[in-house]
Amino acid sequence: MKKIFIVFLILTLISSFIISKNFETTYSLHNSFKESESSPKKFMPIDDLLVSTLGGTAGMLGGALLGGIIGNTFDSGWATLGYIIFGIAAGAPIGSVSALNIYGNILEKNGNFWGSVVGTSLGTALSYVLISTFNLEVENTVMFLIIPLTTGIGTTIGYNF
């Protein structure tokens, strides 16, 4: 378990470093709102949606693992709360935004970092609404499909807005 935690922590630090390193040059206010001189942007490119959804899934699973480990160190009853807080509330949005922005940097796409942050926040809020509307339990598999998909959609729309 400690090895998985260390790998997750290292990957999080590396992705945060890459995003912060490229933030100043790629995502300044001047570049974020600048219109592209080439063809107009697609509203939701399928590759961006796939990358952000997979990133949200990886972030959610890694965050749930981390939350379970932290929750079990205090008491076994806290493990579910750790899964929810780290996995759902933090892991999916962070994974989705990180994956899409790293992917955009690699392909040198002009994306809006802050738009992706706002979009993933709205997508996460939408997942909470859907989960509470349909009374899904933590053990329900459908919940684990809704969360990365809604955060991925929100991130992709915000990134390409």
PyRosetta script that sets phi, psi and omega in degrees:
from pyrosetta import init, pose_from_sequence

init()
pose = pose_from_sequence("MKKIFIVFLILTLISSFIISKNFETTYSLHNSFKESESSPKKFMPIDDLLVSTLGGTAGMLGGALLGGIIGNTFDSGWATLGYIIFGIAAGAPIGSVSALNIYGNILEKNGNFWGSVVGTSLGTALSYVLISTFNLEVENTVMFLIIPLTTGIGTTIGYNF")
pose.set_psi(1, -37.5)
pose.set_omega(1, -179.3)
pose.set_phi(2, -66.0)
pose.set_psi(2, -34.7)
pose.set_omega(2, 179.4)
pose.set_phi(3, -65.6)
pose.set_psi(3, -42.1)
pose.set_omega(3, 178.9)
pose.set_phi(4, -64.5)
pose.set_psi(4, -41.5)
pose.set_omega(4, 178.3)
pose.set_phi(5, -62.0)
pose.set_psi(5, -42.7)
pose.set_omega(5, -179.4)
pose.set_phi(6, -66.5)
pose.set_psi(6, -41.7)
pose.set_omega(6, 178.2)
pose.set_phi(7, -62.9)
pose.set_psi(7, -45.3)
pose.set_omega(7, 178.9)
pose.set_phi(8, -60.9)
pose.set_psi(8, -43.3)
pose.set_omega(8, 179.7)
pose.set_phi(9, -63.8)
pose.set_psi(9, -42.7)
pose.set_omega(9, 179.7)
pose.set_phi(10, -64.3)
pose.set_psi(10, -44.7)
pose.set_omega(10, 179.0)
pose.set_phi(11, -63.2)
pose.set_psi(11, -38.2)
pose.set_omega(11, 177.1)
pose.set_phi(12, -64.6)
pose.set_psi(12, -43.6)
pose.set_omega(12, 179.6)
pose.set_phi(13, -65.2)
pose.set_psi(13, -40.6)
pose.set_omega(13, 179.8)
pose.set_phi(14, -64.8)
pose.set_psi(14, -45.7)
pose.set_omega(14, -179.6)
pose.set_phi(15, -66.3)
pose.set_psi(15, -37.8)
pose.set_omega(15, 176.5)
pose.set_phi(16, -63.8)
pose.set_psi(16, -39.6)
pose.set_omega(16, 178.5)
pose.set_phi(17, -64.2)
pose.set_psi(17, -44.3)
pose.set_omega(17, -179.5)
pose.set_phi(18, -62.7)
pose.set_psi(18, -43.9)
pose.set_omega(18, -179.5)
pose.set_phi(19, -65.3)
pose.set_psi(19, -46.4)
pose.set_omega(19, -178.1)
pose.set_phi(20, -68.1)
pose.set_psi(20, -32.8)
pose.set_omega(20, 179.8)
pose.set_phi(21, -67.0)
pose.set_psi(21, -41.0)
pose.set_omega(21, -178.5)
pose.set_phi(22, -88.4)
pose.set_psi(22, -8.0)
pose.set_omega(22, -175.9)
pose.set_phi(23, -63.8)
pose.set_psi(23, -43.9)
pose.set_omega(23, -175.5)
pose.set_phi(24, -65.5)
pose.set_psi(24, -38.0)
pose.set_omega(24, -176.9)
pose.set_phi(25, -87.8)
pose.set_psi(25, -37.4)
pose.set_omega(25, -173.7)
pose.set_phi(26, -89.6)
pose.set_psi(26, -37.5)
pose.set_omega(26, -169.5)
pose.set_phi(27, -114.5)
pose.set_psi(27, 37.8)
pose.set_omega(27, 174.7)
pose.set_phi(28, -70.6)
pose.set_psi(28, 163.3)
pose.set_omega(28, -178.6)
pose.set_phi(29, -59.4)
pose.set_psi(29, -34.8)
pose.set_omega(29, -179.3)
pose.set_phi(30, -64.3)
pose.set_psi(30, -42.1)
pose.set_omega(30, -177.5)
pose.set_phi(31, -79.9)
pose.set_psi(31, -27.6)
pose.set_omega(31, -176.2)
pose.set_phi(32, -66.0)
pose.set_psi(32, -37.3)
pose.set_omega(32, -174.4)
pose.set_phi(33, -104.0)
pose.set_psi(33, 7.0)
pose.set_omega(33, -178.6)
pose.set_phi(34, -78.5)
pose.set_psi(34, 132.3)
pose.set_omega(34, 179.0)
pose.set_phi(35, -72.9)
pose.set_psi(35, 143.1)
pose.set_omega(35, 177.6)
pose.set_phi(36, -76.8)
pose.set_psi(36, 134.4)
pose.set_omega(36, 180.0)
pose.set_phi(37, -75.6)
pose.set_psi(37, -20.6)
pose.set_omega(37, -178.9)
pose.set_phi(38, -84.5)
pose.set_psi(38, -149.4)
pose.set_omega(38, -177.4)
pose.set_phi(39, -64.3)
pose.set_psi(39, 152.8)
pose.set_omega(39, 179.7)
pose.set_phi(40, -65.5)
pose.set_psi(40, 153.6)
pose.set_omega(40, -179.0)
pose.set_phi(41, -71.6)
pose.set_psi(41, 147.6)
pose.set_omega(41, 171.5)
pose.set_phi(42, -76.5)
pose.set_psi(42, 151.1)
pose.set_omega(42, -179.2)
pose.set_phi(43, -66.8)
pose.set_psi(43, -46.8)
pose.set_omega(43, 179.1)
pose.set_phi(44, -145.6)
pose.set_psi(44, 87.8)
pose.set_omega(44, 177.9)
pose.set_phi(45, -61.7)
pose.set_psi(45, 137.3)
pose.set_omega(45, -175.7)
pose.set_phi(46, -65.4)
pose.set_psi(46, -32.4)
pose.set_omega(46, 178.9)
pose.set_phi(47, -68.5)
pose.set_psi(47, -38.7)
pose.set_omega(47, 176.6)
pose.set_phi(48, -64.2)
pose.set_psi(48, -41.1)
pose.set_omega(48, 179.1)
pose.set_phi(49, -63.6)
pose.set_psi(49, -42.1)
pose.set_omega(49, 179.7)
pose.set_phi(50, -65.1)
pose.set_psi(50, -44.9)
pose.set_omega(50, -179.0)
pose.set_phi(51, -65.0)
pose.set_psi(51, -44.9)
pose.set_omega(51, -178.4)
pose.set_phi(52, -68.9)
pose.set_psi(52, -34.7)
pose.set_omega(52, 177.7)
pose.set_phi(53, -69.2)
pose.set_psi(53, -42.8)
pose.set_omega(53, 176.9)
pose.set_phi(54, -65.8)
pose.set_psi(54, -37.7)
pose.set_omega(54, 176.3)
pose.set_phi(55, -64.9)
pose.set_psi(55, -39.6)
pose.set_omega(55, 176.2)
pose.set_phi(56, -64.5)
pose.set_psi(56, -38.5)
pose.set_omega(56, 177.7)
pose.set_phi(57, -65.5)
pose.set_psi(57, -46.6)
pose.set_omega(57, 179.1)
pose.set_phi(58, -63.8)
pose.set_psi(58, -41.9)
pose.set_omega(58, 178.4)
pose.set_phi(59, -64.9)
pose.set_psi(59, -39.1)
pose.set_omega(59, 179.6)
pose.set_phi(60, -66.1)
pose.set_psi(60, -44.8)
pose.set_omega(60, -180.0)
pose.set_phi(61, -67.9)
pose.set_psi(61, -43.0)
pose.set_omega(61, 177.3)
pose.set_phi(62, -64.9)
pose.set_psi(62, -40.9)
pose.set_omega(62, 177.9)
pose.set_phi(63, -66.8)
pose.set_psi(63, -38.1)
pose.set_omega(63, 177.3)
pose.set_phi(64, -65.0)
pose.set_psi(64, -39.8)
pose.set_omega(64, 177.1)
pose.set_phi(65, -62.8)
pose.set_psi(65, -47.0)
pose.set_omega(65, 178.6)
pose.set_phi(66, -62.5)
pose.set_psi(66, -43.0)
pose.set_omega(66, 178.6)
pose.set_phi(67, -63.8)
pose.set_psi(67, -38.3)
pose.set_omega(67, 177.4)
pose.set_phi(68, -65.5)
pose.set_psi(68, -39.6)
pose.set_omega(68, 178.6)
pose.set_phi(69, -65.9)
pose.set_psi(69, -46.4)
pose.set_omega(69, 179.6)
pose.set_phi(70, -65.6)
pose.set_psi(70, -41.7)
pose.set_omega(70, 179.6)
pose.set_phi(71, -63.8)
pose.set_psi(71, -37.7)
pose.set_omega(71, -179.9)
pose.set_phi(72, -72.3)
pose.set_psi(72, -20.9)
pose.set_omega(72, 178.3)
pose.set_phi(73, -69.8)
pose.set_psi(73, -28.2)
pose.set_omega(73, 179.5)
pose.set_phi(74, -88.6)
pose.set_psi(74, -55.5)
pose.set_omega(74, -177.8)
pose.set_phi(75, -166.1)
pose.set_psi(75, 147.2)
pose.set_omega(75, -177.4)
pose.set_phi(76, -64.5)
pose.set_psi(76, -24.1)
pose.set_omega(76, 177.3)
pose.set_phi(77, -70.2)
pose.set_psi(77, -21.9)
pose.set_omega(77, -179.4)
pose.set_phi(78, -84.2)
pose.set_psi(78, -8.8)
pose.set_omega(78, -176.4)
pose.set_phi(79, -62.9)
pose.set_psi(79, -41.5)
pose.set_omega(79, 179.6)
pose.set_phi(80, -64.7)
pose.set_psi(80, -40.6)
pose.set_omega(80, 177.0)
pose.set_phi(81, -64.2)
pose.set_psi(81, -37.7)
pose.set_omega(81, 176.4)
pose.set_phi(82, -64.6)
pose.set_psi(82, -40.2)
pose.set_omega(82, 176.3)
pose.set_phi(83, -58.9)
pose.set_psi(83, -44.9)
pose.set_omega(83, -176.2)
pose.set_phi(84, -68.4)
pose.set_psi(84, -48.6)
pose.set_omega(84, -175.1)
pose.set_phi(85, -67.8)
pose.set_psi(85, -52.4)
pose.set_omega(85, -175.8)
pose.set_phi(86, -79.5)
pose.set_psi(86, -39.3)
pose.set_omega(86, -176.3)
pose.set_phi(87, -76.3)
pose.set_psi(87, -51.8)
pose.set_omega(87, -173.9)
pose.set_phi(88, -87.0)
pose.set_psi(88, -52.1)
pose.set_omega(88, -173.1)
pose.set_phi(89, -73.2)
pose.set_psi(89, -32.7)
pose.set_omega(89, -176.5)
pose.set_phi(90, -112.5)
pose.set_psi(90, -43.1)
pose.set_omega(90, -172.2)
pose.set_phi(91, -65.1)
pose.set_psi(91, -47.2)
pose.set_omega(91, -176.9)
pose.set_phi(92, -64.5)
pose.set_psi(92, -48.9)
pose.set_omega(92, 178.9)
pose.set_phi(93, -65.1)
pose.set_psi(93, -41.2)
pose.set_omega(93, -179.5)
pose.set_phi(94, -66.1)
pose.set_psi(94, -42.6)
pose.set_omega(94, 178.3)
pose.set_phi(95, -64.2)
pose.set_psi(95, -39.6)
pose.set_omega(95, -178.8)
pose.set_phi(96, -67.1)
pose.set_psi(96, -47.9)
pose.set_omega(96, -179.8)
pose.set_phi(97, -66.1)
pose.set_psi(97, -43.6)
pose.set_omega(97, -179.2)
pose.set_phi(98, -62.8)
pose.set_psi(98, -46.6)
pose.set_omega(98, -177.4)
pose.set_phi(99, -62.9)
pose.set_psi(99, -45.9)
pose.set_omega(99, -177.1)
pose.set_phi(100, -68.5)
pose.set_psi(100, -39.0)
pose.set_omega(100, -179.6)
pose.set_phi(101, -72.6)
pose.set_psi(101, -35.2)
pose.set_omega(101, 175.1)
pose.set_phi(102, -66.7)
pose.set_psi(102, -43.4)
pose.set_omega(102, 177.4)
pose.set_phi(103, -60.8)
pose.set_psi(103, -43.8)
pose.set_omega(103, 177.9)
pose.set_phi(104, -63.6)
pose.set_psi(104, -37.8)
pose.set_omega(104, 177.7)
pose.set_phi(105, -67.5)
pose.set_psi(105, -39.1)
pose.set_omega(105, 179.8)
pose.set_phi(106, -64.4)
pose.set_psi(106, -42.4)
pose.set_omega(106, -179.3)
pose.set_phi(107, -89.2)
pose.set_psi(107, 3.8)
pose.set_omega(107, 179.8)
pose.set_phi(108, 54.8)
pose.set_psi(108, 47.0)
pose.set_omega(108, 176.1)
pose.set_phi(109, -84.7)
pose.set_psi(109, 150.0)
pose.set_omega(109, 173.8)
pose.set_phi(110, -91.5)
pose.set_psi(110, 100.1)
pose.set_omega(110, -179.5)
pose.set_phi(111, -120.7)
pose.set_psi(111, 164.8)
pose.set_omega(111, -178.5)
pose.set_phi(112, -104.5)
pose.set_psi(112, 107.4)
pose.set_omega(112, -178.8)
pose.set_phi(113, -60.9)
pose.set_psi(113, -50.7)
pose.set_omega(113, -177.6)
pose.set_phi(114, -67.3)
pose.set_psi(114, -31.0)
pose.set_omega(114, 174.1)
pose.set_phi(115, -63.7)
pose.set_psi(115, -39.1)
pose.set_omega(115, 178.1)
pose.set_phi(116, -68.3)
pose.set_psi(116, -33.7)
pose.set_omega(116, 177.4)
pose.set_phi(117, -66.9)
pose.set_psi(117, -45.6)
pose.set_omega(117, 178.0)
pose.set_phi(118, -65.3)
pose.set_psi(118, -42.6)
pose.set_omega(118, 179.8)
pose.set_phi(119, -62.0)
pose.set_psi(119, -41.8)
pose.set_omega(119, 179.3)
pose.set_phi(120, -69.8)
pose.set_psi(120, -31.6)
pose.set_omega(120, 175.9)
pose.set_phi(121, -65.1)
pose.set_psi(121, -43.8)
pose.set_omega(121, 178.2)
pose.set_phi(122, -67.5)
pose.set_psi(122, -38.9)
pose.set_omega(122, 177.0)
pose.set_phi(123, -63.9)
pose.set_psi(123, -39.1)
pose.set_omega(123, 177.1)
pose.set_phi(124, -66.4)
pose.set_psi(124, -41.6)
pose.set_omega(124, 176.9)
pose.set_phi(125, -61.4)
pose.set_psi(125, -40.2)
pose.set_omega(125, 177.3)
pose.set_phi(126, -62.6)
pose.set_psi(126, -38.9)
pose.set_omega(126, 178.4)
pose.set_phi(127, -64.7)
pose.set_psi(127, -38.8)
pose.set_omega(127, 177.2)
pose.set_phi(128, -63.3)
pose.set_psi(128, -40.0)
pose.set_omega(128, 178.2)
pose.set_phi(129, -63.4)
pose.set_psi(129, -45.7)
pose.set_omega(129, 179.8)
pose.set_phi(130, -64.0)
pose.set_psi(130, -41.0)
pose.set_omega(130, -179.4)
pose.set_phi(131, -65.1)
pose.set_psi(131, -44.1)
pose.set_omega(131, -179.3)
pose.set_phi(132, -72.6)
pose.set_psi(132, -32.2)
pose.set_omega(132, 178.7)
pose.set_phi(133, -65.0)
pose.set_psi(133, -42.9)
pose.set_omega(133, -177.7)
pose.set_phi(134, -95.2)
pose.set_psi(134, 7.0)
pose.set_omega(134, 177.8)
pose.set_phi(135, 50.7)
pose.set_psi(135, 51.6)
pose.set_omega(135, -179.8)
pose.set_phi(136, -81.4)
pose.set_psi(136, 139.1)
pose.set_omega(136, 178.1)
pose.set_phi(137, -90.0)
pose.set_psi(137, 165.7)
pose.set_omega(137, -178.8)
pose.set_phi(138, -61.8)
pose.set_psi(138, -32.7)
pose.set_omega(138, -177.4)
pose.set_phi(139, -79.7)
pose.set_psi(139, -6.2)
pose.set_omega(139, -175.1)
pose.set_phi(140, -74.3)
pose.set_psi(140, 130.3)
pose.set_omega(140, -178.1)
pose.set_phi(141, -68.2)
pose.set_psi(141, -33.4)
pose.set_omega(141, -178.9)
pose.set_phi(142, -60.9)
pose.set_psi(142, -35.3)
pose.set_omega(142, 179.2)
pose.set_phi(143, -60.9)
pose.set_psi(143, -37.3)
pose.set_omega(143, -178.7)
pose.set_phi(144, -77.6)
pose.set_psi(144, -7.7)
pose.set_omega(144, 171.3)
pose.set_phi(145, -93.9)
pose.set_psi(145, -34.8)
pose.set_omega(145, -178.3)
pose.set_phi(146, -68.2)
pose.set_psi(146, -44.6)
pose.set_omega(146, -172.6)
pose.set_phi(147, -62.4)
pose.set_psi(147, -54.2)
pose.set_omega(147, -179.8)
pose.set_phi(148, -66.5)
pose.set_psi(148, -31.7)
pose.set_omega(148, -179.6)
pose.set_phi(149, -68.4)
pose.set_psi(149, -45.3)
pose.set_omega(149, -179.9)
pose.set_phi(150, -70.0)
pose.set_psi(150, -38.7)
pose.set_omega(150, 176.7)
pose.set_phi(151, -67.9)
pose.set_psi(151, -36.6)
pose.set_omega(151, 177.3)
pose.set_phi(152, -64.7)
pose.set_psi(152, -42.3)
pose.set_omega(152, 177.9)
pose.set_phi(153, -63.6)
pose.set_psi(153, -46.3)
pose.set_omega(153, 179.5)
pose.set_phi(154, -62.6)
pose.set_psi(154, -42.0)
pose.set_omega(154, 179.1)
pose.set_phi(155, -64.0)
pose.set_psi(155, -43.5)
pose.set_omega(155, -177.8)
pose.set_phi(156, -66.1)
pose.set_psi(156, -43.6)
pose.set_omega(156, 178.8)
pose.set_phi(157, -64.3)
pose.set_psi(157, -44.8)
pose.set_omega(157, 179.7)
pose.set_phi(158, -64.6)
pose.set_psi(158, -39.3)
pose.set_omega(158, -178.7)
pose.set_phi(159, -65.8)
pose.set_psi(159, -37.8)
pose.set_omega(159, -176.7)
pose.set_phi(160, -97.0)
pose.set_psi(160, 7.7)
pose.set_omega(160, -177.8)
pose.set_phi(161, -78.5)
pose.dump_pdb("model.pdb")
